[in-house]
Structures are given as C-alpha cells and as structure tokens.
C-alpha cells in the first residue's frame, strides 16, 4: 500500500551539507519525492509541529533548534513509506542507531539527529497538512516504478 510521510532534514543536516546525500538515500531505496521545500521555520509552525511535547522540559529547545537555520521539508511516497523511512533514519538516539542508517552514519547527539519522520499514518497526514498545501504535492509517474514497485493487481 502506498503511503506518504513527512521528512524534515533539520537545520543540522542542512548546515552540514547532508541534504543531497540524505534525499538520495530515500530515492535510492525507491521512494518517490512528491513535495520538497527549503524553509526558515517560524516559531508558530515549530510550536504546532512539536505541540505533543509542549509540557515537556525539552519543548523550548526543540523549537529553538528547528527555528535556528533553514531546514528541508519533504513528502515521500511509496509502499510502507512510514516504516521504511523510520528504519532508514535509525533510532532517535544516534548512539543506538544501526550503522547504515542516516543517524547511525552521520549523527552523534540526540539534540542534533539530522532528521524527523512521521511515526504513524495519522501523524503523517497531520504533519503533511501542517507543512504543505495540497498544491505543493505532486502526483506523477516515474519510469523506474515498474522496476521498483510490484505491478498493481
């Protein structure tokens, strides 16, 4: 089943010049990029994104970090995209992330763990709506899909 998921390449990923390498990993896996933008996040958007953590001690640090420099927001699509992207990103704590994962290969600190990805279908839908308008998301075919995706029955 095709799913869509939100990925944020956080300010540390952009500042470390890893954006292209990270996006390439998702595309190499076969996921389709259907939305992409480089943005400077305003505090209001950051606070809405992290609203679930509002009462936690680390909330302000999350907001300050994500608004500290530009980030890249992307929507990826593919079979089981949510689980695939989360596995590719690796454990939230980089010291627990497996080698070969994005965090396992490029991150050292939880506070600067490079990427965010939606953790469920409901959260993916809500986060995509928060970060993208419908007009910013594209439906299109790719020639490689017949080599990546099983034929529809």
C-alpha positions in Angstrom: 0.0 0.0 0.0 1.4 3.4 -1.0 1.7 5.8 1.9 3.0 9.3 2.2 5.2 10.5 5.1 6.8 13.8 6.1 10.5 14.1 6.5 12.3 17.1 7.8 16.0 17.4 7.3 16.7 19.5 10.3 19.0 22.6 10.5 22.0 20.5 11.4 21.6 18.3 8.3 21.3 21.4 6.1 24.2 23.2 7.8 26.4 20.1 7.5 25.6 19.9 3.7 24.0 16.5 4.0 20.7 17.3 2.3 21.5 15.8 -1.0 23.0 12.7 0.5 20.0 12.1 2.8 17.5 12.7 0.0 19.5 10.4 -2.3 19.2 7.6 0.2 15.4 7.8 0.2 15.3 7.9 -3.6 17.9 5.1 -3.9 15.5 3.0 -1.9 12.7 3.7 -4.4 10.7 6.2 -2.5 9.1 9.0 -4.6 9.6 12.6 -3.7 6.2 14.3 -4.1 6.9 17.6 -2.2 10.1 19.4 -1.3 11.0 22.9 0.0 13.8 24.7 1.8 12.3 26.9 4.5 13.1 29.0 7.5 10.7 27.9 10.2 8.7 30.4 12.2 8.2 29.8 15.9 4.4 29.3 15.4 4.9 26.5 13.0 7.6 24.9 15.1 5.4 25.0 18.2 2.5 23.5 16.3 4.8 20.7 14.9 6.0 19.9 18.4 2.7 20.5 20.2 2.7 17.0 21.6 5.8 17.9 23.6 4.5 21.3 24.8 4.5 20.4 28.5 7.9 18.7 28.5 11.1 20.3 29.6 12.8 19.9 26.2 10.0 21.6 24.2 11.6 25.1 24.1 14.9 23.5 23.0 13.2 21.7 20.1 11.5 24.9 19.0 14.7 26.9 19.3 16.7 24.4 17.3 14.3 23.9 14.5 14.0 27.7 14.0 17.8 28.3 14.2 18.5 27.9 10.5 16.8 26.7 7.3 15.5 23.1 7.0 14.3 21.0 4.2 10.7 19.6 4.3 9.9 16.7 2.1 7.0 14.4 1.4 7.9 10.9 0.3 5.6 8.3 -1.1 5.9 4.5 -1.5 4.8 1.2 -0.1 5.0 1.3 3.7 6.8 4.6 3.4 6.3 5.5 7.1 8.0 2.4 8.4 10.7 2.4 5.6 11.7 6.0 6.3 11.8 5.5 10.1 14.0 2.4 9.6 16.3 4.3 7.3 16.6 7.1 9.7 17.6 4.9 12.6 17.0 5.2 16.3 16.2 8.7 17.7 19.3 8.4 19.9 22.2 8.3 17.4 24.4 6.1 19.7 21.6 3.5 19.4 21.2 3.8 15.6 22.5 1.0 13.5 25.3 1.6 11.1 23.9 2.1 7.6 21.0 4.2 9.0 21.1 8.0 8.4 21.6 8.7 12.2 23.9 5.7 12.6 26.2 7.0 9.8 26.0 10.8 10.4 24.8 11.8 13.9 26.3 11.7 17.4 23.9 13.7 19.6 20.2 13.2 20.1 19.7 17.0 20.1 21.2 17.1 16.6 19.9 13.9 15.0 19.5 15.3 11.5 16.0 14.1 10.5 12.4 13.9 11.6 9.9 11.5 10.1 6.3 10.9 10.8 5.6 7.9 13.2 2.1 6.8 12.1 -0.4 7.3 9.3 -2.4 9.7 11.3 0.6 11.8 12.3 1.9 11.7 8.7 -1.4 13.1 7.4 -1.5 15.8 10.1 2.2 16.8 9.6 1.9 16.9 5.8 -1.1 19.2 6.2 0.9 21.4 8.6 4.0 21.7 6.3 2.5 21.6 2.8 -0.5 22.9 0.9 -2.3 20.4 -1.4 -0.9 22.4 -4.4 2.7 21.8 -3.2 2.3 18.0 -3.5 2.5 16.4 -6.9 1.1 13.1 -8.3 3.2 11.8 -11.2 4.5 8.6 -12.6 8.1 7.6 -12.9 9.6 5.3 -15.5 11.5 3.4 -12.8 8.3 2.5 -10.9 7.9 -0.7 -13.0 11.3 -1.8 -11.7 10.8 -0.8 -8.1 7.1 -1.4 -7.4 5.1 -4.6 -7.8 2.5 -4.5 -10.5 -0.9 -3.5 -9.4 -3.4 -6.3 -9.4 
